[in-house]
Amino acid sequence: MILISPGSSSTSASRAASAAAARSLAVCLPSGRSRVKTTSSPSRTAAGFSVASATLAQHKLTSSTSRAQTERHPGTGPFSSNTLITGLGSPILSSNRLLAASEPQPPEAGKPTSGADGPRLPLPTHSSPNPWVKRPIASQLHQEDPFVTARIPVRGVLPLTHLIASRSEGAMAAFCLAALLNVAPSLAQEPSAESDASEGQERPSEAEEPTEGAPKDAPPSSNGNPPATEADAPAAEKPPAVRLPEVLVQKEAIYPEGHILDAVEVHVVLVVEISEQGDVTGARVLASGGRDFDEAALEAVRQWKFVPAYRDDNPVRSQIRIPFHFIPPELLLGGATEAHGHAHKPQGPEVEGVPVEVTVEGARELRPKARSTGDFDLGRDTLLAAPRSEGAEILRSVPGLYVGRGEGASVAHNYMLRGFDSEHGQDIEFRVGGVPINLPSHIHGQGYSDMDLLIADAVSSLSVREGIYDPEQGDFAIAGTIDARLGVPEAARGVTLRSSYGSFHSFRQLALFAPQGQREESFGAAEYRSTDGFGQNRRGQSARLNLQHRFGKGELTFRAIALMNVARSSSAGVLRRDDIDSGAVCFLCVYDEATARAQGGQTGRFLAGLFADYLGEDGANGEAGVWLGYDTFRLQGNFTGFLERSSLLDRTSGRGDLFEQENQTLSFGLKGRYRTAKAELTPWAKASIEVGLTGRVDTIDQSQNLIDAASNNQIWDKRLDATIRAADAGLFGDLNVDLTRFVTARVGLRGDLLGYSVDDRLHQVAERSRPEDASIPGYRRSAAGMAAGPRTSLTFRFTPALEVMAAYGQGYRSPAGRMLEDGEEAPFTKVHSTDIGVRYRSDDVFEAALGGFYTTLSNDLAFDPSEGRLEATGPTSRAGATLYILARPVEWSLLSLSSTFVDARLTDPPPPTAEEPISPLTSGARVPFVPPLVVRLDASVKKELLRRLGPNALVGRAGLGFSFLSPRPLPYGASSEAVSLLDATLGLLWGPLDLSLDAFNLFDVRYGAVEYSYASDWSPNDGVRSRLPARHLAAGAPLSLMVNLGIRL
């Protein structure tokens, strides 16, 4: 029961106002489950109302906030003097006299208080406009849409005596939230008979009052009597452990100057989305006050910062409703000349209320992810801190990951992560929006992944799991898994057009549409790029499309996604280092031979998927989806010059080693998982179980030929012509156990069965020197294999901010189908990985992780330039450590720093052969191409420079990205040089306009994007064919500038 008394007076008018408020506040609790009364015996006033007692009666779901979280200084009201209610407005309530002069004042922040019922917790000490109300608020929870929702519709009458800040709905909302959920339970007081009589209601009997020793805020039992203790309450009454978001930084809305002469009061209500990091990632107008007022409210709320909502000690995304009340200057107290969305003199006692809604999302975020210190969620502010010349470059912010490009815009980037030279993706499982990107048995590299289909402005975050500790991780997750989540936050929604022009006649055009009022995941984006390229033979153009939409409501929502990428480019290929040093060829040039100038490629990729997300009322959740994809790839490259000879044409060689690779892949896949609600095993242990499956089928057509660029690409040797059909069926399970709130154990298992059918049309082709009837070309074969292994992790929480984590897992990489023999048990590459470290997180201000890892691989792969594809290098091992720091020292700045050191060694490399009598690899040597040290720094600042420049504020921003790559070991004992690259950006934002200047490789460092060591000969007419290994490199881009002009409507 909730009883309300008028403020400082007990006149009939005030009693009537209290009665009206009581009737209105009845809707603050679930219908049919609450009783509200008023009394003329005041206790403590808050916005003109006093809570005399509160017993929340017979409502289904009770507060999830502990009693300690709702305690306050005894003898005071819920709001202290000279404080500001935050979290429900901008601001909602400000008062310099809400407490009687004789009432004790709040103690100093950070010092514990005491009262009649025992010691109190220290007050919050963070910088807050109102530390008294900036604490987790308990809520009456129910499930709606994919959210856990607390809805408190508010309507009431406000006395004029104490309210000087706001008579808006927000003030009542703040009072209702505080009184019902945070304040009322501990301000219990017997109602007066007068108030009972005035309402025509009987005084509650003693049987309805809490018994001695029972908590004052305990709900009554089903028979109307409260339980004696909290333990006696039915277990079913316990809600999920949810903590609502709290405001850290709040910006006031500015009254639009163009409407000051109108002298009107305007209400705007926003629905604001808050990320797991506490950032405002979306805001939409629920109740409009006009375009200018809507934009002023949106501009203000986008600068707010929150402590994120928590579910079961895990930060989750959430939504809240925030009402703004705009008051013209002439109505402000004291003749103020600046108009804000607050501080006004009430014009009447009647205020029309609006529902205040706080929602905590649970559908797609309930799956436990943090299993080791190598798990990271990188937000949009980190990904876009530094300039990005192409979408895939956002991956550079991943701790320990280096991204380079040496074969042109039509070929995937080179990736190096955690001591693995993943080439084009063989050791990293890539996903975009949950859709797999890796292509099995690709002609240019196993697990080939072209992440250039990303548009940086359409990526909301990166989910990074380094290591193989989650049973959901599948094929290619040797070094880890990276999932790019797509979405456009509210601050960037609308229609955005951006044109860019810069060095080497580079042009880029972006078009993005994200309808306001839609969810963050609903948008469409298109990007086109063209360039003449730095140096010779690097011209290229490309286009990509990203489209995604989330729809549906309730327990089941759906997400549709489509991705497309098309690119065509020329390539300068690789150059011998000694030719560069001697001046035979310049650093940015290409060899003056037709077989070198013909290098280049073309690619196209299409992916589409439909996914369903489920969230049950009890927290159970799951997802299911299907996807399909098509890829076409053609590449011409020459790594060795003039060394190859034909196996089909007798005595034919020296026509240039230009190889042509073609690959087409048609894929179809599905995925599904279900996680149960947490079940209470004992009073100190809870557990949930997850089961899931993945499946995909691929049809791959591929070929490789040697062609003569001087004779219209005439084929002069055939190396491969095959069709591969592959199927992968995976099943996994995961047990998650919380042993008190200090220890979490996870035990999982995954198994995959892979099958292959290979039609090799060139196997056993007779050479010209052999009789034509010696064999019939072709070799059809099939093979299958099973890969299974455990995934476990253990987390110790010493404090809510400090965790120690240990993990162990086994994973696999599938073999290239063309390498299998008939009936062979598919020889999977097995990985065993161990990780241990510590993580510290302080709200959204500071995060640090330090972890060590040890990994063994049964059969590694390395790039063989002579064939243009990957070849086996035998077992390897890696030991290393990663340090990651993320800091936001002030609200307008960000600093992200990572450093990874690894010692990668060859354990048992392949022995020399007749074709290669000198092995490029030796036992105990460092794994080739793997840098021992990778450092990455991202930093940005964004701050208002001028509060008003015409109708808009002028905002400045700056950012930089720095990458360091230590010297990399190369085959035959060679080594590359270290690489240090600095990119920077400066920009101005004025209303809808965005102007910026990007600089890449700011210090114009001359470096090799990729480097190799092998034999080649680029002198076809000297009569000598050298077989001595030499260093080769593909030049990296020099200093380049790009000017960007964008507009958002």
N, C-alpha and C positions, 0 to 999 in steps of 0.2 A: 504494500500500500504506500502511496506517495501522498504526503500531506503538505500543503503550501499555505503560508501566511503572507499577508501584505507586508510592505516594507516598514517604514517608520511610523505609519499611522494605522489606525484600526477603524476608520470611518466606514460607514455603510458602503460608500463608493469603493473604497479600497477592498472591502470584503467582497463586493460584487466582482471587482476586477480579479481577485484571487479565485473566486468561483469560476469565472470564465476561463482563467488560465488553467485551472484544474481540469475543466472539461476538455480544453485543448490538449493539455499534456497527457491525457488518457491515451492518445494515439502514439505516444512515445514508446509504448510497449506493445507487443503483439496483441492483436485484437482478441478480446475475450479473456485475457490472461492478466489483467491488471485492474486495480482500483485506485482512484485518486480522490483525496479529500483536502479540504482547506481548514485552516485554523487562524484565529485572530491573535494568537499568541506568537509574536515573532521570535525568531532565533537569530539568524545571521542573514544579512541582506546581500543579494547579488543581483544587480540590474533591476532592483525594485522588488524582487521576490525573496522569500526566505524559505528554506527547506526545513521543516520542523521534524519530520521523521520520514523514513523511507523503508518500506519492506516490499520488495519486488515479489508479488504474489502469483504463484501458479503459472509462470511463463515457462515455456518449454526449454529454452536454452539460457543458461546463466552466464555470468561474467567469466571470462577466461583470464582476467588479470588478477594477480595475487593480491592479498590484502595489503602487503607491503607496498605495492605499486599505487594504491589509492590513498595512502595515509598522508596527512597534512599537519601543519602546525595547529595544535589544539586552540580552541577559542576564537578562531578566525573563520571567515567565510571562505568560500572556494576561491575568491579572487582577492589578491592583495591590493593595497593602494598603489596608485601610479604604475599600474601594470597594463599589459596588453594581451588580450586573448588572441592567440594565433591558431592557425590551422583551419579556420572556417571563414576567413574573410581577409580583407586587406586594408586596414585591420577591421575587426568586427566590433570590439568593445574597448574603450579606453576610459579610465576614470581616475579622478583624483580624490574621490571620496565615496568609496563603497563600504567602508568600515566605520563604525562609530568611533568617536575620538577616544573613548575610554577603552576600546578594545586593544589587546596587545598586538603589536606589529610583527610581521614575519621575521624570523631569525635570519642571520646572514647566510648566504648561499654556501653550501659545502659543509655546514656545521650540523651535527645531529640535533634533533629536538627530542623532547620527552613530553609525556602526557599522562593522563590518568590510567590509560591502558597500556603503559609501557613505553620503552624507547622508540623513537621514530628514526626513519632512515635519513641520511643527509639529503639536503635539497640538491637539485641539479645545479651544476656549476658552469655549464656551457653558456656561451654568449647567446642569450635569448631575450627577445623583447618581453617575455613573460615566463620565467622559470617555474612559476606556480602551476601553470596549466600545460606546459610543454612536457608532458609525460604520457606514457601509454594509457589509452583510455579503454576500459573494458567495454564490451559490446554485447548486445543480444544478437546472436548470430543465426542466420538461416542461409540456405543456398539459393542462389538465383543466377541465371546465366552461368558463365564459367567463373563465378566469383563467390567468395564468402562475403555476405553483405550485411551491413548494419544500417537500417533505415530508421530515421527518427523524424517523421513529419511534425512540424512545429507551427502552432498558431497560438497567439496569446495577446494579452493586454499589458502594456508596460506603464507603471506609474512614472511621473515626471520628476520626482524628487531627487533621485540619485543618478539617473541616466543622462549623461552629457555627451556621450561619444556616438551612439548609434541607436536608432530605433528600428534598424533593419531586421530582416529575418535572421541574419547572421547572429545578432545578439541573442535572440531567443534560441537559435540553434546551439550557440555556445552554452547557454544556460541549461538547455535540455540535455545536451551531451554530458555536461559536468554533473548536473543534478542527478540524472538517472544512472549514469555509468561510473562516475568517479567521485561524486561528492555526497549524494544522498545517502548511501549506505552507512556512512559513519556520522551522520548528523541526526540520528534518531531522537525523537522527542515525543512525548505523549501529546496527542491532540486535545484541544479543549472541548468541553461539552457544547460551548456556544457554536463553534464551527460545525460540530456534528449536527447540531439542530438546524443550523442555517442551511445545510445541504440536504436535510431530510434523510440523513443516513444514521444508522446506529453505530455507536462506538464499538470498535472491535472487541471481542471478548478476550479474556486472558488466554484462552486456548490458542488464540491466533498470534500471541506475542512470542518472541523467541525465549526459549528456556535458558536458564543460567548456564553459562559455559558454552553455549552455542554461538557461532559467529553472527553478528548483527545483520550481516547481509546474506545469510543463508536463505535459500528459497524454502518455502513450506513444503512439507511432504504432500503426497497425493491425498491424504485424508484431511488436509487443512492445517495440520500441526507441523511446525518446523522441526527438522531433525535436530537431535541433541548435539551433534557434531557434524563437521563437514564430511567425515568419513561415512556417516549414516545416509547421506544423500545418495540416491540411486546413481549407479555408474553411468547409466544412459544419459543423465543430465549433464555430464561433463562435456563441454564444447571443445573444439580444436584449440590448441594453444596458439592464439592469434594475438599479435600486438600491432596496433594500428600505427600509421605513420605519424611522425612528429616534425614540426616546422623547425628548421635550423636558421634559415635566412628568409626574410620576408620583405618584399618591395611594395611600396604603396602605388596604387594606380593614380594617374594624373587626369584631372578633369580636362576634357578636350577644349582647347582654347577657342575653337570656332563655335562653341555652344555656350560660352560663359554668359553672353548677353541674353540667352534664352532663359536663364535662371530656373532650370528645371532639375528636379531630383530624379535620378535614373537608377534602376536596378538592373544588374547583369548577373546571371548565374552561370558558372562554368563547371564543367566536369573535367577534372585534372587527373592525368595518369602519371604515376610515380614509379620509376624503375627500381630495380634491386639495389642500385647505388644511391638512391635518394634524389635522382635528377627528375625534373619535369620533362617527360618524353612525349607528352601529348596534352592538348587542352582543346576543348570544343565548347561552343556556346550552347547552353541548355535553355536559358531564357534571355532573349536579346533585349538590349536597351537602345539599339541603333548601331550602325556600323562603327562610328567613331568611338562610342563607349565600349563596344565589344572589343575593338582593337586595343584600346587603352588597358582594359582588364587583362586581355591575353598577353600584352607586352609586359605587364607587371608580373603576372603569375609565372611566366617563363623564366624569370630570374629567381624564383623561390628555390630553396634547397630544403630537403627533408632528411630526417632519419627514416630509412625505409620501413615498410611494414614487415613483420616477421610472422612466419608460421612454423611452429616447432623449431624455433631457434635458427631458421633459415630465412634470409631476406627474400621477399617475393615482390612482384609488381602489385600495385594497388591503384585504386581510384578514389577520389573524394570530390564532393560538390562544394564549391566555394562561391558564396554570394558576395557581390560588390555593390556598395551603395554610393553613388556619386552625388556630392553636394556642391552646388554653385558657391562662389566665394562670398556673396552677400549673406549667405546663411551660416557661414562659419563663425564660431565664437571668437570674440575679440577682434572682429574686423580683419581677419586674415585675408591676405591678397592672393594666396596660392591655393588652388582648388585641388583637393584630393578625394579619394574614394572613402572618406571617413570624417569624423569630428564635426558634427553638426548639431544644431539645436532642434529638438523634436518639434514638429508642428501639430501634433495631436496624439492622443493616447492610443489610437487604433493602428495596428501594424498588421498587414497581411503577410502571413508566413509562407515559407516554401519548404519542401522536404530537404533535409540535409542527409546526404548519403555518403557513407564510407564503404568502399568495396576493396577487398583483398583478393587478388587474383590467385587462383590455385590450379587452374586446369593444366597448363603446360609447364608449370614450374615446380611441381611437387616431386618430381623424380630426383632423388639425391644424386648430386654430381661430384661434389668436392671429395675425392678419394685420396688425393695426394697433393703435395705442395706444387706439383706441376699442372694443376687445374686452374685455369684463369678464365674470367669473363671480361673481355675487353669492350668497353662501351664506345659509343659513337664519338664522344669527345676525345678519347685517346686515338681512335683510328683516323680522325680527321685533324689532329693537332698539327701535323706536318703536311706539306703539299704532296699530292699524289698525281703523277702524270698518267697513270692508268689504274683501273680498279684493283687489280691484283696486288698493287703495292701497299694496300692496307695491311697485308700479311706481314710486312716488315716490323710491325709493332708487336708481333708474337715473340715472347721471350725465347731467345736462342735460335730464331729462324732467320736465315739469310735468303733473300730473293734476288736472283740475277737473271739477265736475259742475254743470250749470245747468238740466237739463230733467227732473229727477226720477229715481227709482230704476229706472224701466223703460227708460231711454235710456242708451246708452253714454256713458262719460266723454269729456271733451275732452282730447286729448293734444298736447303741444308738445315737440318734440325737435330739438336740433341746428339751430335756426333755422327749423324747419318747423312751421306751425300745421296739424297733421294732423287737426284737427277730431275725427272719430270713428274715425280709423285710416287715412286715405287714404295717408299717407306712411310708415307703419310696418308691417312684416310681423310679425304676431302669431301665435304658436303656443302650444299647451298640450300638453305631452307629445308633441310632434312633429306634432300635428293642426293644420292651418291654421284660423285664426279669422276672418280677413278675408272679407267677403262682397262679391263683385264686383257692380257695377251696382245696389247697394242704393238704395232710394228716398230714404233720409235721408242718404246720403253714400257715395261710392265707397270701397270697402274697409272698410265699417262693421264695427267690432270691439267687441263688448261683453265686456270682460274681467271683468265682475262674476260670471261663472260660477265664478271661482276661490274656493277656501276657503283663507285664509292659512295655517292650520295644516297643510294638505296640500301646500304648496309647499316643496320641498327646496332649490331654487336657481333663479336666473334666468341664462340664457345670453344675453348682450347683445353684439350686433355692430353698432356704429354706423358707418355708411357702407356701401358696396356693393362689397366686395372679395372675397367668397367666391362662387364660381360656384354653390354650392348655394342662395344667396338668390334668391328669385323675385319674383313680382309684389308691388307695394306697398313693397318694401324701398328706398324712396327715401332716408329718413333712417337706416334700419337695420332690424335684425331682433331681436325679443325672444321667447325661447322659455322658457316656464315649465315646469320639470321638477317632476314630482309625486313625493312620497315622504315617509315618516314615519320619522325616525331611531329607533334603539333606545331612546333616552332618553324618547321620547314614545309608545312602543308600548304596547299594551294597549287598554283601553276607556276613552275620555276623554269625560266629560260636562261641559259648561260652560254656565252660565246667566248672562246679563248683563241688567242693567236700568239705565236712566239717564234723562237729560233728555228732555223731550217724550214721555214714556211710551214710550221706545224699549226694545225687548226683542230679545234675540238668544239663540238656543239652538244649541249645537254638540253633535253626537254623532259620535264618531270611533272606529273600531275598526281596529286594526293588530295582527294576531296575532303574538305573540312567537315568535321562531325563524324567521319568514318574512323574505324580503328587504325592504329598505327600500321598494321600489316597490309592495309589496302592501299595500293598505289600502282602507278605505271611509270616506267622510265625508259628513255631511249638515248643513246649516245653514239655519236659519229666522230671518228678521228682520221686525220690524214696528215702525212708528213713527207717531205723530200728526204728526210733522214740525215743524220750527221755523217759526214764523209761520203764515200762512194757506195753505190749499189745498196741503198737502205731505204728506198722509197716504199711506202706502204699505206694502206687504208683499212679501216675496220669499222664495224657497227655491231651494237649489242642491244638487246631488249630485255628488260626485267618487268614482269607483271605478276602481281599477287593480290589476292582478295580473301578476306576472312568474312564469313557470314554465318548466320544462325544465332540462336540464343538458347538459354537454358542449360541443361546438362551436356548437350551435344552441340558443338560448333564445327564448322568446316573451313578449310583453307585450300584454295586453288592457286597454283603457281605455274608460271611458264618462263623459260629462259631461252635466249637465242644469241648466238655469236657467229659472225662471218668476218673473215680476215684474209687479206692477200698482201704479201710483202716480198721484197727482194732481200738478199742477205749477202754480206761480204765474206761470210764464212770465217775461217781461222787463218792466222798468219804465223809463220815461223818467227820465233823471237830473234834468231840470228839474222834473218832477212831484214827485220825492222832495224836492228842495231847497225847493220851494214849500209842501210839506205836503199836497199834493193826495192823496198816497198814502204810507203809511209804508214804511220800507225792507224790512220782512219781510211786507208785505201783498200783495194781489192787487187789480187793478182791479175795481171793483164793477159788472161787466157780465157777463151770462150767457156771452158769447163768451170772456171771460177765465177765469171760474170753471170752464168745461168743459174746460180744458186738462189733459192727462194722457196716459197710455199704458199699453200692456200688451205683454209680449214673452214668448216661449218659445223655447228653443234646446236641441236634443239633438245630441250628437256621440258617435260610437263608432268605435273603430279596433282593428285587430289587426296587430301588428308582430313581425317575426322579426329577431333579431340573430345574426350569424355571426362567429366568431373562429377562424381557422385556426391550425394549429400554428406556421406560419412568421410569424405576425403579420398576415397578410392578413385583412381584415374587411369586413363589409358589413351591410346591412339592407334589408328589404323590408316593405311594409305596404300595407294598404288601409284606408279610412275612409269614413264616410258621415255626413251631417248634415242636419238639418231646422231651419228657422228660421221663426217667425211673428212679425210685428211690426205694431203698430197705434199710431199717435200722433195726438193732436189738439193743435194749437198755434196760437197767434196772435201774430205778431210786429208787425204793422202796425196793428192796431186796426180802423178802418173806412175803408179806402182802396180795396178791391177792388171790381170790377164784374163781372157775369156775362157770359160770351161766348156763352151759349146762351139766356138769358132777356133779352128786350129791355128796356132801361132799368131794369135791376135792379141795385141796389148798396146799400151801407149796412146789410147784414144781419150784419155782423161778418166779419172775415177769418179765421175759424177754419177751418184746413185739416185734412183727415183724410188721413193717409198710411197705406197698407197695403202690406205686402211679405211674401211667402212664398218661401222658397228651399229647394229640394231639391238636395243636393250629393252627389257621389260622387267619390272621389279615390284615387290610388295613388302610391307612391313607392318608389324602390329605388336603391341605390348599391353599388359594390364598389371597395375600395381594395386594391391589390396589396401584397405584402410589399416591404420596401425591398430593392432590388437594388444591389449594389456595382458602380458604374461604373468607378471607379478606387480606389486605396487611400485617397483623400481625398474621394470623392464617392459618395453614395448617393441613390437616387431611388425614388419610388413614384408610381403613376398611379391616379387614381380616375375612374370614369365613373358617371354617375347619370342618373336620369330622374324626372320628376314629371308628373302628369296629373290633371285634374279636369274634371268636367262639372257645369253648374248649370242648373237650370230655375227661372226667376224670374217670379213673377206680382206685378204692382204696380199701384197706382192712387193717384190724388190728387184729392180733391174739396174744394170749399168747402161747409161745412155751417152751418146756422142753429141755434145752441144753444138759442134761444128757441122753436123749433118742432120739438122732438124730433129734433134733428140732421137736419133736412130738407136734402137736397142741393140747392143752388141754382146750382152750376156744377161742371162736370167738367173737370179739367185733364190727367189722364193715366190711361190704361187700356191696359196692354201686358203681353205675355208675351215674355220674353227667354230664349233658350237659348244658353249660352256653353260653349265648350270650350277648354281650354288644355293643350297638350302641350309639355313642356320637356325638353331634353337638355343635360347639362353634362359637362365634363371638367376635370381638374385634375392638373397635374404638380407634384410636390413634390420639390425637390432640396436635399440637405444638402451644401454645399461646405465640407468640414471641419466641425468642431463650432462654428465661429464665424459661418458664413453660411448662411442658408436662403433659397432663392428659390422662389416659387410662381407658376405661370402657369396661368390657367384661362380657359375660354370657356363661355358659356351662350347658348343660343338657345331662343326660345319661339315657337310658332305658335298664334295665337288666332283663333277663328272665332265669329261671332255670327249668330243668326237672330232677327229682331225682328218681332213681330206687334203693330203699333200700331193699336189699335182706335178711337182718337179723332182720328187725323190726318185732315186735310181735312174735319172736321165743319163744316157750314155754319152761319153765324150766323143769328139770326132775321131780320136785315135782308136776307139773300140768298135767292134762290129755293131751294125745298127740293130741286129736281132739279139743282142746280148741281154737286153731287158726291156720291159715295157714300163714307161714312166708312170709314176704314181705310187702312193703308199697311204692307204687308209688305216687308221688306228683309233683306238679308244682307250681311255684310262680313267681311273677314279681314285679318290683318296679321302680320308677322314682326318680332320684336325680338331682337337679338343684340348681344353685346358682350364685351370681355375683362375679366378680373379678375386683377390681378397684385399681388404684394407681395414685399418684400425685408427680411430681418431680419439685423442685425449684432449679434453677441454679444461684447461686449468682456470681460465676465466672466460667470459663470453667473447673476449677479443683474442685470446691466445690459445692456439691449438698445436699439438704435436701429432704428426701423421706418419703412418708407415703403411706400405702397400707392396703387394707382390702379384705378378700376373704372367700368364703365358699367352702368346698370340701367334699369328701365322701370316705368311704372305703366300699367295697362290703361285704356282709355276706358270710360265708361258706355255701355252698349249702346244706350240710347234716343237718344243723340246722334248715332249713325252714319247715314250715307246708304247707299242701295243700291249695292253694288259698290265702296264706298269701301275704300281700304287703311287699316285701322284706325290712327288717328293716336295712336300711343303717346306718352306723356310720357317723354322721354329724360332721364336724369340722368348727368352726368359728375362724378366725385368724386375728389379727391386728398387724401391724409393723410400727415403726417410727424410723428414725435415720438420720445420716449424713455420707456422703462419701467424701473423698478427694483423688484426683489422680493427681500426678505430673509426666506427661509423663510416662516413664517406670522405673523411679527411686524410687518412693515412692507411696504407696497406703495405705489408712486407712479407715476403716468403723466401726462405732459404732451404734448399733441399739437395741431397746427394742421391745419385742413382748409379746402378751397375746393371749392365745389359749384355747378354750373350746372344749371338745369332748363329744359327747352324750353317747357313750358306748365304754369304753376301753377294751383291752384284755391283759391278762397276761398268762405266761406259767404255766401249771398245770403238775408238774412232775409225778403225779400218773397216768395220762393218756398219758403223752408224747405229749400233744398238747395244744393249746390256749383255754382259757376259759374267759368269760365275767367278768369284774370287775366293771361295772357301769360307770357313767359319771365322768370326771376328768377335771381339769383346770391347766394351766401352765402360769407362768409369768417369764420372764427372759430377759437377754441381752447378746449380742455377740460383742466382740471386735476382729477385724482382722487387721493385719499390714503386708504389704509386702514391703520389702526394698531391693534395689540393690545399696548399698553405693558406690561400685566400680564395674567396668564392669565384674570382675571375681568372684563376690560373690553374694550370695542371702540369705535373711533372711525372713522367713514366721512364723508369730506368731498368734495364735488365742486362745481366751478364752471365754467360754460360761458358764454362771451361770443361773440356772433355779430353780424355786420353783414349783414343781408338786404336786398337792393335789388330794386326792380322795374326790369326792363330795357326792356320795350316793352309797356305795358298796352294793353288794348282802347281804341279811340277812342270819343268820345261818340256817342250814337245819338239818334234822334228821341224814343224813349221815355225816354231818360236824357241830356238835353242837357248836363248837368254831370257829367263823369266823376268817380267817387269816387277814382280812382287816377291818379297822375302818374308819368311816367318819372323814374327816379332816386330816387324816394321809398322809404322803408322799406316792406318787405312788411307788410301789415296783420296785426294780431293776434299778431305774433311778438315775444316779449320779448328785448331784446338781452342780458340777463343773467339766468341762472338759477343759484341756489345751493341746495344741499341738504346738510344735516348730520344724521347718525344717530349716536347714542351710547348705550351701555348699560353697566351694571355688574351683576354677579351674584356675590354673595359669601356665604359661610357666616357667619351672625351668631352662632349658638349651636351648638356641636358636638353637644350633646344637649339636647333639650327633650322630656322623656318618651322615647318609643322612637325618635324621629326627630330629625334635625338641622333647625334653622331657617335657611332661606336667604332673603336679601333680594335684590331686584332692582329696578332703576330704568332708565328709558330715556327718550329724547326724540328728536323729529324736528323739524327746522326747515327751512322752505322760504321762499325769497325770490324774488320775481318783479319785475323792474324794470318801469317803465311801458311799456305796449305801444302802438305806433302804431295808429291806427284810420283808416278811410277819411275823406275830406274834411278831412284835416289834424288830426283830433282825436287825443287820447291818453288812455289809461286811467291809473289811479293804481297805484303800487307795492303789492305784496302781501307781507306778512310774517306767517307763521303758525308757531306753536309748539304741538306736541303733546307730552304727557308721560305717563308711567305709573310707578306704584309698586306693588310686589307682594311678597308673602310666600309661600314654599313650605315646607310642613311635611308630609313624607311624601307621601301621595297627594293632599293638598289644595293648592289654588292660589287665593289671594285677591289681587285687584288692583283698583286704581282708575285709570281712564284719563281724561285731560282732553284735549279737542280744542279748538283755537283758544284756548289758555290765557289770552291777553291780551284776548280778546273783540274782536278787530279786525273792523271793519265793512268788507267788501270785496265786490267783484263776482267771482263764480266765472267768469263770462264777460262780456265787454263788446263792444258793437257801436256803429256809427254809421250811421244811415240815417233815412229819413223814415217817420213814423208819425202817426196821429191817433186819440187815445183820447177825443175829445169828439164823440160822434155827433150831438148836438142843437144845436151852436152854429152850424150852417150854413156852416162853413168847413172845407175839406179842405186841411190843411197838407202841402206837399211839401218842406219844409225839413228837412235832416238834423239829427239830434239824437243825443246819447249815450244808449245803453240798457244796462242790466245785469240779470243774474240774480243775486240776492243769494246770497252764500256763507253757510255755517252759522256761527252765533255760538258762544260758549262752550257746551260741552256736556260732561257728566260721565257716566261709565259704570262701574258696579261689576260685577266679574266674579268668580264663584265656580265653580271647577272641581274635579273629582275624577278621578283616573286609577287604574284598577283592573287 
